Amino acid sequence: MRTNIRKTPRYCWVTTIATAVLLAAQAQESTTPAPPSSVEEQIPAEIDGEELVRTKMQIFRSYEGEWDGVQSYASTEANPAFESKGGWTGSYQLDGMYFELDGFSEFQSGKSLYRWMITYDIALKKYRAWTFNSNGIVTDWLAQYDPEKKELTWHFADPRSGLRGWLTTQALPNVVTGHGMAKAEGARVLSDYRLSYTRKKLRI
């Protein structure tokens, strides 16, 4: 008799396998001026790069503090439908240049720990994040922010494995909601999930 053993799902908004979105720059003709050699040279002299990053990072004030909530996963070929509970603590680091998010997700088979490190990339004009998981997975994300909807839309892609995915989160004063998906090569859906987290100490 075969026994089905459910393993801890590997595909959630903080444990998805991915690596950096690759960026390539092609050499230009000798008659064309060479591109700037550093991020600082791409910024007008009157703009302070560090202050620009700190200003862009202000959107994460909506993610500060302690949170708890759930992530609900739809049934896919990889996993049946299920729900996980978890929480995180969000805080600014390194004089406001980064935002750190430390959290956990609890499943029937155990607990997964994770960390997000987020900053703003001046050269790319996008937000960038690295996520680290207790099972050793590291993922590199890029995001754009919609100020009208107060939404961040993150994307990752791993050309080596063919894995790719996205996550959109919306932060209100005391609630963060989101919807994400991870796919394998051939568009096979590995994970389709929604999340909802509430701040433990509500802001008035």
Secondary structure, 3 states (H helix, E strand, C coil): CCCCCCCCCCCCCCCCCCCCCCCCCCCCCCCCCCCCCCCHHHCCCCCCHHHHHHHHHHHHHHHCEEEEEEEEECCCCCCCCEEEEEEEEEEEECCCCEEEEEEEEEECCEEEEEEEEEEEECCCCEEEEEEEECCCCEEEEEEEEECCCCEEEEEEEECCCCEEEEEEEEECCCEEEEEEEEECCCCCEEEEEEEEEEECCCCC
